[in-house]
């Protein structure tokens, strides 16, 4: 099966990120990993798509972030941890309802017009 990339994801990526954050706050790489895992090998998400989307979601108040300090004794850069806001939780519910309507309409059309 061909991986899902670019144009097909456009319009759905932000809702998918909100869903990935529903289980709790994580850094950007973990958001990417959760999406890749949930996509079961069919999703190919580029870093160049993820981080701008995270920025847009934060600017819209749908997610919040804070810097995580590197634990004592460990090396590495500080990481930004993202979490869903109440507004983001509400938007995710709206996105799921929109998706259900979309699937029903398009599924009916692709299933054959009568």
C-alpha positions as CSV (number, residue, x, y, z in Angstrom):
1,X,0.0,0.0,0.0
2,X,1.3,3.5,-0.9
3,X,2.0,5.8,2.0
4,X,-0.3,8.7,2.6
5,X,1.5,12.0,2.2
6,X,1.3,15.7,1.4
7,X,-2.0,16.8,-0.3
8,X,-4.1,14.0,1.2
9,X,-3.1,15.0,4.7
10,X,-3.7,18.7,4.1
11,X,-6.8,19.7,6.1
12,X,-6.6,16.7,8.4
13,X,-3.1,17.1,9.9
14,X,-4.1,19.5,12.7
15,X,-7.0,17.3,13.8
16,X,-4.7,14.3,13.8
17,X,-2.2,16.2,16.0
18,X,-4.9,17.1,18.4
19,X,-5.9,13.4,18.6
20,X,-2.2,12.4,19.2
21,X,-2.1,14.9,22.2
22,X,-5.4,13.6,23.6
23,X,-3.4,10.9,25.6
24,X,-1.3,13.5,27.3
25,X,1.4,16.1,26.6
26,X,4.6,15.1,24.7
27,X,7.4,16.7,22.7
28,X,7.2,17.1,18.9
29,X,9.0,13.9,18.1
30,X,6.7,11.9,20.2
31,X,3.7,13.5,18.4
32,X,5.3,12.4,15.1
33,X,5.9,8.9,16.5
34,X,2.3,8.5,17.7
35,X,0.9,9.6,14.3
36,X,3.3,7.2,12.5
37,X,2.3,4.4,14.8
38,X,-1.4,5.0,14.5
39,X,-1.0,5.1,10.8
40,X,0.4,1.6,10.8
41,X,3.0,2.3,8.2
42,X,0.7,4.1,5.8
43,X,1.4,7.6,7.0
44,X,4.5,9.5,6.0
45,X,4.6,12.7,7.9
46,X,7.5,15.1,7.2
47,X,9.0,17.2,10.0
48,X,8.6,20.2,7.8
49,X,4.8,19.7,8.1
50,X,4.6,18.8,11.7
51,X,6.3,21.8,13.4
52,X,4.5,24.5,11.5
53,X,1.2,22.8,12.3
54,X,2.1,22.6,16.0
55,X,2.9,26.4,15.8
56,X,-0.5,27.1,14.2
57,X,-2.3,25.1,16.8
58,X,-0.6,26.8,19.6
59,X,-1.2,30.3,18.1
60,X,-4.9,29.4,17.8
61,X,-5.0,28.4,21.5
62,X,-5.8,24.7,20.7
63,X,-2.6,23.5,22.3
64,X,-0.1,24.9,24.8
65,X,3.6,24.2,25.2
66,X,6.4,24.7,27.7
67,X,10.0,24.0,27.7
68,X,11.1,20.8,29.5
69,X,14.5,21.0,31.2
70,X,16.9,18.2,30.6
71,X,17.0,16.0,33.7
72,X,20.2,16.2,35.8
73,X,22.9,13.9,34.6
74,X,21.5,13.7,31.1
75,X,22.7,15.4,28.0
76,X,20.7,16.9,25.2
77,X,18.8,20.0,24.3
78,X,15.7,21.2,26.1
79,X,12.5,20.0,24.4
80,X,9.2,21.8,24.0
81,X,6.3,19.7,25.4
82,X,2.9,20.2,23.8
83,X,-0.5,19.5,25.4
84,X,-4.1,19.9,24.5
85,X,-6.1,22.8,25.9
86,X,-9.8,22.8,26.7
87,X,-10.3,24.7,23.4
88,X,-8.3,22.0,21.6
89,X,-10.4,19.3,23.2
90,X,-13.6,21.0,21.9
91,X,-12.1,21.5,18.5
92,X,-11.1,17.8,18.4
93,X,-14.7,16.8,19.1
94,X,-15.9,19.1,16.3
95,X,-13.3,17.7,13.9
96,X,-14.4,14.1,14.7
97,X,-18.0,15.1,14.0
98,X,-17.0,16.8,10.7
99,X,-15.0,13.7,9.7
100,X,-18.0,11.4,10.4
101,X,-20.2,13.6,8.1
102,X,-17.5,13.6,5.4
103,X,-17.1,9.8,5.5
104,X,-20.8,9.3,5.3
105,X,-21.3,11.7,2.4
106,X,-18.3,10.6,0.3
107,X,-18.8,7.0,1.2
108,X,-22.3,7.2,-0.1
109,X,-21.1,8.8,-3.3
110,X,-18.2,6.4,-3.9
111,X,-20.5,3.5,-3.0
112,X,-22.5,4.3,-6.0
113,X,-25.1,7.0,-6.8
114,X,-28.6,5.8,-7.3
